[in-house]
C-alpha cells in the first residue's frame, strides 16, 4: 500500500486517481522549442519525447522563468519567482536554506527522492549548509535508484540531463549526428549566418538532443519493465533554451521557450495540446498538488494540474513573465545584466534595466578569465564571428549577438517570430508598448521585485562561486 493518498480526481473520460503517483521528471539542459519530432522538427530524433507527447499532453507555450540553468532550477525547487530568491536568481550562487523546497516536502510526505546527472547546478549549495544537493541523493541513473526503491512508497526521481550542446567549444555529438543527419537539411535561423561553422554547431546540438532523448528512453523502459508506466507521471522538459548565440542567457524565445510534454497513462486524454502559457517553475507546485499536498505559504508559482487534467484554470495564462540577473562573471566588478520581460501570443517586451552595460558580457578579453562577451558560451559560431568582427557581411549578426541594446525592446511576433526587428520606437506600436510596460511594472510591484527601486543593484554584490575573473573584482 502507498503511504500517501489524495482525494479522488474525476475528469470526463479519464480514470480517477486514488493514490499519490510516482513522478519521473526528465529535465534537459540547453534544449529549446520546437526541437522535437512531435513539435514538428524533422531534424530532431526524439522518439521518447514523441511517445510522451503522443500518449499524454503537450504544452505548446512553455517558458523558463530565467534563461539560465541554476536560477530556473531554484525557481522550480522553491516554487517562487526568481527575483524573490535573492542570489539564487543568478548563476553560480549559494542556495540559502530559508524556504521550503519541493523535494524535501515530498520526502517529508513519504516519497523516496533521488536524481541523476545535473541536479541543482551550477552553484555552491555546501556553503549554505546542505549535506547533499537540494534535489536529494544522487544516483548513477534511474535504474540504480529504481532497483533500491521501496515499492511500498511513491517516488520522485529527477533525470538531469547535463548538456545538449558544446563543451568549451568542442563538438562532442557531431560525429554521431553526422552519421544520422544531413547538414544540408538543416534550417539555419535568421539570427545566425549560414556557413559551415554554424551548420557544424547545429548538427552537434541535434546530436546532444538525441543523447538527451536516449537517456529519457532508458528511464521510461525501466518503468515499463516494472509495470509502473501508467502509474507514473512522466514530465519531460528543459531548463532553458539552446546554447547558441542569442539563446542561453537571453530572454528571447531561443533562450526561454522550451518543450514540455506530460504522460500519465489513462489518467490523461492522449494527444491533447494545451495552448495556455505556462512556466517551467510552475512544475514545482504541480508536483506537490499531484502528491496531494497543500502548497506552503509564500509559493508564488502556479500549479498546472488543472490544465493537465483538462479543467478550467483560475490563474490567467495569456502571458508569461521572464527575467534574468547575473549569468556568468563577465563584466567588470561582477555586474549583472538585469532584464524584466513579458511574452504574450503576439508580442515580446523586454525592459533592459542597465542598457549602458554589455548584454553579452564585456568585450575586454584581458580582464576576463572567459573569452570576450562571456555570456555567450564558446561555440564554433561565436569563434567564427569574433574572428570576423570587421566583415561588413556579418555586421548584423555581430550587432544582434554582441552589441548593446536599448532600454526597451518590443517584437511583433506576427511579423517577426525570430525577434530580430525592435519596433519599440515606432509610433504604430506606442499603445502596445505602453500596455506591456505597464503589465511588467505591475508584476514587479505585485511580486515585490527589488528592481522596483531603480537604484537597487543587489545582485552585483552577491558572491559568485564560479571561475573568477583575472582581475578579481
C-alpha positions as CSV (number, residue, x, y, z in Angstrom):
1,X,0.0,0.0,0.0
2,X,1.2,3.5,-0.8
3,X,1.9,5.8,2.2
4,X,0.0,8.7,0.6
5,X,-3.5,9.1,-0.7
6,X,-5.2,12.1,-2.3
7,X,-8.8,13.0,-2.9
8,X,-10.2,11.1,-5.9
9,X,-10.0,13.3,-9.0
10,X,-12.7,12.9,-11.7
11,X,-12.2,14.0,-15.3
12,X,-14.6,13.2,-18.1
13,X,-13.3,10.2,-19.9
14,X,-10.4,9.8,-17.5
15,X,-9.9,7.3,-14.7
16,X,-10.0,8.6,-11.2
17,X,-6.8,9.0,-9.2
18,X,-6.8,7.4,-5.8
19,X,-3.2,7.4,-4.7
20,X,-0.1,9.6,-4.8
21,X,1.6,8.8,-8.1
22,X,5.2,8.2,-8.9
23,X,6.8,11.1,-10.6
24,X,9.6,10.8,-13.2
25,X,11.0,14.3,-14.0
26,X,13.2,14.5,-17.1
27,X,14.9,17.9,-17.3
28,X,17.0,18.6,-20.3
29,X,19.7,21.3,-20.3
30,X,20.0,23.8,-23.2
31,X,17.1,22.4,-25.3
32,X,14.8,24.8,-27.0
33,X,11.4,24.7,-28.5
34,X,10.4,23.3,-31.1
35,X,13.2,20.9,-31.4
36,X,11.4,17.6,-31.1
37,X,9.8,15.4,-33.6
38,X,6.3,15.7,-32.0
39,X,6.7,19.5,-32.3
40,X,7.3,19.4,-36.0
41,X,11.1,19.4,-36.3
42,X,12.1,16.7,-38.8
43,X,15.8,17.0,-37.7
44,X,15.1,16.2,-34.1
45,X,15.3,12.4,-33.4
46,X,13.3,12.3,-30.1
47,X,11.2,9.1,-30.0
48,X,10.9,9.1,-26.2
49,X,9.6,12.7,-26.1
50,X,7.3,12.0,-29.1
51,X,5.9,9.0,-27.2
52,X,5.2,11.1,-24.1
53,X,3.6,13.7,-26.3
54,X,1.5,11.2,-28.2
55,X,0.3,9.3,-25.2
56,X,-0.1,12.4,-23.0
57,X,-0.4,16.1,-23.1
58,X,1.8,18.7,-24.9
59,X,2.1,22.2,-23.7
60,X,2.9,24.5,-26.6
61,X,3.7,27.7,-24.8
62,X,6.2,26.8,-22.1
63,X,8.9,29.2,-20.9
64,X,11.5,29.2,-18.2
65,X,11.5,31.9,-15.5
66,X,15.2,32.7,-16.2
67,X,17.1,31.7,-19.4
68,X,19.8,30.1,-17.3
69,X,20.0,26.7,-15.6
70,X,20.5,27.0,-11.9
71,X,18.2,30.0,-11.5
72,X,15.4,28.1,-13.2
73,X,16.1,25.1,-11.1
74,X,16.0,27.4,-8.0
75,X,12.6,28.6,-9.0
76,X,11.3,25.1,-9.7
77,X,12.6,23.8,-6.3
78,X,11.1,26.6,-4.3
79,X,8.0,27.4,-6.4
80,X,9.0,31.1,-6.3
81,X,9.6,33.9,-8.8
82,X,13.4,34.4,-9.4
83,X,13.6,37.9,-8.0
84,X,12.1,36.7,-4.7
85,X,15.0,34.3,-4.2
86,X,17.9,36.8,-3.8
87,X,21.2,35.4,-5.0
88,X,19.5,32.2,-6.3
89,X,18.2,34.3,-9.2
90,X,21.8,34.3,-10.5
91,X,24.1,31.6,-11.9
92,X,26.8,30.1,-9.7
93,X,25.1,31.2,-6.4
94,X,24.7,29.7,-3.0
95,X,21.4,28.1,-2.0
96,X,20.2,29.5,1.3
97,X,18.0,27.2,3.4
98,X,15.4,29.9,4.0
99,X,12.4,28.5,2.2
100,X,10.7,25.1,1.8
101,X,11.7,23.2,-1.2
102,X,9.6,20.8,-3.3
103,X,11.8,17.7,-3.0
104,X,12.1,18.0,0.8
105,X,8.3,18.4,1.1
106,X,7.8,15.3,-0.9
107,X,10.3,13.4,1.2
108,X,8.6,14.6,4.4
109,X,5.3,13.2,3.0
110,X,6.7,9.8,2.4
111,X,8.2,10.0,-1.1
112,X,11.5,8.4,-1.9
113,X,13.5,11.0,-3.8
114,X,16.7,10.9,-5.9
115,X,18.3,12.3,-9.0
116,X,20.9,11.5,-11.6
117,X,23.1,13.8,-13.8
118,X,22.6,17.5,-13.1
119,X,20.5,18.4,-10.0
120,X,20.6,22.0,-8.7
121,X,23.7,23.3,-10.5
122,X,25.9,25.0,-11.1
123,X,26.4,26.7,-7.7
124,X,27.6,26.1,-4.2
125,X,25.0,24.5,-2.0
126,X,27.6,23.3,0.5
127,X,28.3,26.8,1.7
128,X,24.7,27.1,2.7
129,X,24.9,24.0,4.9
130,X,23.4,21.4,2.5
131,X,24.9,17.9,3.1
132,X,23.6,16.8,-0.3
133,X,22.3,18.5,-3.4
134,X,18.9,20.3,-2.7
135,X,17.3,17.9,-5.1
136,X,18.2,14.9,-3.0
137,X,20.6,11.9,-3.0
138,X,22.4,11.3,-6.3
139,X,22.4,8.0,-8.2
140,X,24.3,6.9,-11.3
141,X,20.9,6.6,-13.2
142,X,17.3,6.0,-12.7
143,X,17.8,2.2,-13.0
144,X,20.1,2.2,-9.9
145,X,17.6,4.2,-7.9
146,X,14.7,2.0,-9.0
147,X,16.5,-1.2,-8.0
148,X,16.8,0.1,-4.5
149,X,13.4,1.8,-4.3
150,X,10.9,0.6,-1.7
151,X,7.8,-0.3,-3.8
152,X,5.6,0.4,-0.9
153,X,6.4,4.1,-1.3
154,X,5.8,6.5,-4.1
155,X,8.9,8.1,-5.7
156,X,10.1,11.3,-7.3
157,X,13.1,10.9,-9.5
158,X,14.8,13.8,-11.4
159,X,16.7,12.7,-14.5
160,X,19.0,15.7,-15.0
161,X,20.5,15.8,-18.5
162,X,23.9,17.5,-18.2
163,X,24.0,19.1,-21.7
164,X,22.8,19.1,-25.2
165,X,25.5,21.1,-26.9
166,X,29.0,22.4,-26.7
167,X,31.6,21.8,-24.0
168,X,34.2,24.6,-24.1
169,X,33.8,25.0,-27.9
170,X,34.2,21.2,-28.5
171,X,31.6,19.3,-30.5
172,X,31.1,16.0,-28.6
173,X,28.0,14.9,-30.5
174,X,29.0,15.9,-34.0
175,X,30.2,12.5,-35.3
176,X,27.0,10.7,-34.2
177,X,24.8,13.4,-35.6
178,X,26.7,13.4,-39.0
179,X,26.0,9.6,-39.2
180,X,22.3,10.1,-38.9
181,X,21.5,13.7,-40.1
182,X,22.4,15.7,-43.2
183,X,23.9,19.2,-42.7
184,X,22.3,20.3,-45.9
185,X,18.8,19.6,-44.5
186,X,19.3,22.0,-41.5
187,X,17.3,25.2,-41.3
188,X,19.7,27.9,-40.1
189,X,17.8,30.5,-38.0
190,X,18.0,34.1,-39.4
191,X,19.9,35.4,-36.4
192,X,22.9,33.3,-37.4
193,X,24.9,33.3,-40.6
194,X,24.5,30.3,-42.9
195,X,28.0,28.9,-43.1
196,X,29.8,25.5,-42.5
197,X,30.7,26.5,-38.9
198,X,27.1,27.2,-38.0
199,X,25.9,24.0,-39.5
200,X,28.5,22.0,-37.5
201,X,27.3,23.6,-34.3
202,X,23.7,22.9,-35.2
203,X,24.4,19.2,-36.1
204,X,26.3,18.9,-32.8
205,X,23.2,20.4,-31.0
206,X,20.9,17.8,-32.6
207,X,23.3,15.1,-31.6
208,X,23.0,16.3,-28.0
209,X,19.2,16.2,-28.3
210,X,19.5,12.6,-29.4
211,X,21.6,11.9,-26.3
212,X,19.1,13.5,-24.0
213,X,16.2,11.5,-25.5
214,X,18.2,8.3,-25.3
215,X,18.6,8.9,-21.5
216,X,14.9,9.6,-21.2
217,X,14.0,6.4,-23.2
218,X,16.2,4.3,-20.8
219,X,14.4,5.6,-17.7
220,X,10.9,5.1,-19.3
221,X,12.0,1.5,-20.2
222,X,12.7,0.8,-16.5
223,X,9.1,1.9,-15.6
224,X,7.6,-0.2,-18.4
225,X,9.5,-3.3,-17.4
226,X,8.4,-2.9,-13.8
227,X,4.8,-2.5,-14.8
228,X,4.7,1.1,-13.4
229,X,4.5,3.1,-16.6
230,X,0.8,4.1,-16.3
231,X,1.1,4.8,-12.5
232,X,3.8,7.3,-13.1
233,X,3.6,10.9,-14.1
234,X,6.3,11.5,-16.6
235,X,7.2,15.2,-17.1
236,X,9.7,15.9,-19.9
237,X,11.0,19.4,-20.4
238,X,14.1,21.7,-20.4
239,X,15.6,24.3,-18.0
240,X,16.4,26.9,-20.7
241,X,16.8,27.3,-24.5
242,X,19.8,26.3,-26.6
243,X,23.4,27.3,-26.0
244,X,23.8,29.0,-29.4
245,X,24.4,32.8,-29.5
246,X,21.2,34.8,-28.6
247,X,19.9,31.7,-26.9
248,X,21.1,30.8,-23.4
249,X,21.1,33.9,-21.0
250,X,18.8,35.8,-23.3
251,X,15.1,36.4,-22.8
252,X,14.3,35.9,-26.5
253,X,12.4,32.7,-27.4
254,X,15.7,31.0,-28.3
255,X,16.8,31.2,-24.7
256,X,13.5,30.9,-22.9
257,X,10.9,28.8,-24.8
258,X,11.2,25.1,-24.2
259,X,9.3,21.8,-25.0
260,X,7.0,20.2,-22.4
261,X,5.1,17.0,-22.5
262,X,3.5,15.1,-19.7
263,X,2.2,11.4,-19.7
264,X,0.1,9.7,-17.0
265,X,-1.4,6.7,-18.5
266,X,-5.2,6.5,-18.6
267,X,-5.4,9.5,-16.3
268,X,-4.9,11.8,-19.2
269,X,-6.6,12.1,-22.6
270,X,-3.9,11.1,-25.1
271,X,-2.7,13.6,-27.7
272,X,-4.2,16.7,-26.2
273,X,-2.4,20.1,-26.8
274,X,-2.6,22.9,-24.3
275,X,-2.0,26.4,-25.7
276,X,-2.1,28.4,-22.5
277,X,1.2,29.9,-21.2
278,X,3.0,28.0,-18.5
279,X,6.3,28.5,-16.7
280,X,8.7,25.7,-16.0
281,X,8.8,26.8,-12.4
282,X,5.0,26.0,-12.2
283,X,6.1,22.4,-12.1
284,X,7.2,22.7,-8.5
285,X,3.7,23.4,-7.1
286,X,2.3,21.0,-9.7
287,X,4.4,18.1,-8.2
288,X,3.1,18.9,-4.7
289,X,-0.5,19.1,-5.8
290,X,-0.2,15.8,-7.7
291,X,1.1,14.3,-4.4
292,X,-2.0,15.6,-2.6
293,X,0.0,18.2,-0.6
294,X,-1.1,21.7,0.4
295,X,1.2,24.3,-1.0
296,X,3.2,26.2,1.6
297,X,2.6,29.9,2.2
298,X,4.7,32.1,0.0
299,X,4.9,29.8,-3.0
300,X,4.2,32.2,-5.9
301,X,4.3,30.0,-8.9
302,X,1.0,28.3,-10.0
303,X,0.3,24.6,-10.4
304,X,-0.7,23.4,-13.9
305,X,-2.6,20.4,-12.5
306,X,-5.9,21.8,-13.7
307,X,-4.6,22.4,-17.2
308,X,-3.1,18.9,-17.2
309,X,-6.4,17.3,-16.3
310,X,-8.4,19.4,-18.7
311,X,-10.1,21.5,-16.1
312,X,-10.5,25.3,-16.1
313,X,-7.6,27.1,-14.5
314,X,-8.4,30.1,-12.4
315,X,-4.9,31.6,-13.0
316,X,-4.7,33.9,-16.1
317,X,-2.4,32.3,-18.6
318,X,-2.4,34.7,-21.6
319,X,1.3,35.6,-20.9
320,X,4.4,34.6,-19.0
321,X,7.0,36.8,-17.3
322,X,10.7,36.2,-17.9
323,X,13.7,37.8,-16.2
324,X,17.4,37.5,-15.7
325,X,20.1,38.8,-13.4
326,X,23.8,37.9,-13.4
327,X,24.6,34.9,-15.6
328,X,28.4,34.5,-15.6
329,X,31.0,36.8,-14.0
330,X,31.8,38.5,-17.3
331,X,31.5,42.2,-16.5
332,X,33.9,44.4,-14.6
333,X,33.0,44.5,-10.9
334,X,30.9,41.3,-11.4
335,X,28.0,43.4,-12.7
336,X,24.6,41.8,-13.6
337,X,22.7,42.5,-16.8
338,X,19.1,42.7,-15.4
339,X,16.1,42.2,-17.7
340,X,12.4,42.0,-17.0
341,X,10.1,40.8,-19.8
342,X,6.6,39.7,-20.8
343,X,5.8,37.3,-23.6
344,X,2.3,37.2,-25.0
345,X,0.9,35.4,-28.0
346,X,1.7,38.3,-30.3
347,X,4.5,40.3,-28.6
348,X,7.7,40.1,-26.6
349,X,8.5,43.1,-24.5
350,X,11.9,43.4,-22.7
351,X,13.0,46.1,-20.3
352,X,16.8,46.2,-20.1
353,X,17.3,47.9,-16.8
354,X,21.0,48.7,-17.3
355,X,21.3,49.4,-21.0
356,X,24.7,51.0,-20.5
357,X,26.2,47.5,-19.8
358,X,27.1,44.9,-22.4
359,X,24.3,42.3,-22.5
360,X,26.7,39.6,-23.8
361,X,29.4,40.5,-21.3
362,X,32.3,42.9,-21.5
363,X,34.4,42.7,-24.7
364,X,37.7,43.2,-22.8
365,X,39.5,39.9,-23.2
366,X,42.4,41.0,-21.0
367,X,40.1,41.5,-18.0
368,X,38.2,38.2,-18.2
369,X,39.0,34.6,-17.4
370,X,36.4,33.8,-20.0
371,X,36.6,34.8,-23.7
372,X,35.2,38.2,-24.6
373,X,31.4,38.5,-24.4
374,X,31.4,35.7,-21.9
375,X,27.6,35.4,-21.5
376,X,27.7,33.9,-25.0
377,X,29.0,30.4,-24.5
378,X,32.0,29.3,-26.5
379,X,30.8,27.7,-29.7
380,X,32.1,27.4,-33.3
381,X,29.7,30.1,-34.3
382,X,31.0,32.5,-31.7
383,X,34.6,32.0,-32.6
384,X,33.7,32.4,-36.3
385,X,32.0,35.7,-35.7
386,X,34.7,37.1,-33.3
387,X,37.4,36.3,-35.9
388,X,35.5,38.4,-38.5
389,X,34.2,41.3,-36.5
390,X,35.2,43.8,-39.2
391,X,33.4,41.9,-42.0
392,X,30.5,44.1,-43.3
393,X,28.6,41.0,-44.4
394,X,28.5,39.8,-40.8
395,X,27.8,43.1,-39.1
396,X,24.1,42.5,-38.5
397,X,24.8,39.2,-36.7
398,X,27.5,40.7,-34.6
399,X,25.3,43.6,-33.6
400,X,22.4,41.3,-32.7
401,X,24.5,38.9,-30.6
402,X,27.2,41.1,-29.0
403,X,26.0,44.7,-29.3
404,X,24.4,46.9,-26.6
405,X,20.7,47.2,-26.6
406,X,18.2,50.0,-25.8
407,X,16.3,50.2,-22.6
408,X,13.2,48.8,-24.2
409,X,12.7,46.2,-26.9
410,X,9.4,45.2,-28.5
411,X,8.9,42.5,-31.1
412,X,5.8,41.8,-33.1
413,X,5.7,38.0,-33.3
414,X,3.1,38.1,-36.0
415,X,5.6,39.6,-38.4
416,X,8.8,38.8,-36.7
417,X,8.8,35.4,-35.0
418,X,12.5,35.3,-34.6
419,X,12.5,38.6,-32.7
420,X,15.0,40.5,-34.9
421,X,13.4,43.9,-35.5
422,X,12.8,46.1,-32.5
423,X,9.6,48.1,-33.0
424,X,9.6,49.9,-29.6
425,X,10.3,53.3,-31.2
426,X,7.6,53.1,-33.9
427,X,4.5,55.2,-33.3
428,X,2.2,52.4,-34.6
429,X,3.2,50.3,-31.5
430,X,3.0,53.1,-28.9
431,X,-0.2,51.7,-27.3
432,X,1.1,48.1,-27.2
433,X,4.4,49.3,-25.7
434,X,2.6,51.3,-23.0
435,X,0.4,48.4,-22.2
436,X,3.1,45.8,-21.9
437,X,5.4,48.1,-20.0
438,X,2.5,48.7,-17.5
439,X,1.9,45.0,-17.1
440,X,5.6,44.3,-16.5
441,X,5.8,47.1,-13.9
442,X,2.6,46.0,-12.2
443,X,4.0,42.4,-12.0
444,X,7.3,43.7,-10.5
445,X,5.4,45.7,-7.8
446,X,2.9,42.9,-7.1
447,X,5.7,40.4,-6.6
448,X,7.9,42.8,-4.5
449,X,10.7,42.9,-7.0
450,X,13.7,44.7,-5.5
451,X,14.3,46.2,-9.0
452,X,11.2,48.4,-8.5
453,X,13.8,50.7,-6.9
454,X,15.8,51.9,-9.9
455,X,18.9,52.2,-7.8
456,X,18.9,48.7,-6.4
457,X,21.8,46.6,-7.7
458,X,21.8,44.0,-5.0
459,X,22.7,41.2,-7.5
460,X,26.0,42.9,-8.3
461,X,27.1,42.3,-4.7
462,X,26.2,38.6,-4.2
463,X,29.2,36.2,-4.2
464,X,29.9,34.4,-7.4
465,X,31.2,30.8,-6.9
466,X,32.2,30.1,-10.4
467,X,35.5,30.8,-12.1
468,X,36.7,34.3,-11.0
469,X,37.8,36.9,-13.4
470,X,41.6,37.6,-13.7
471,X,41.2,41.0,-12.1
472,X,39.2,39.5,-9.2
473,X,36.7,42.3,-8.7
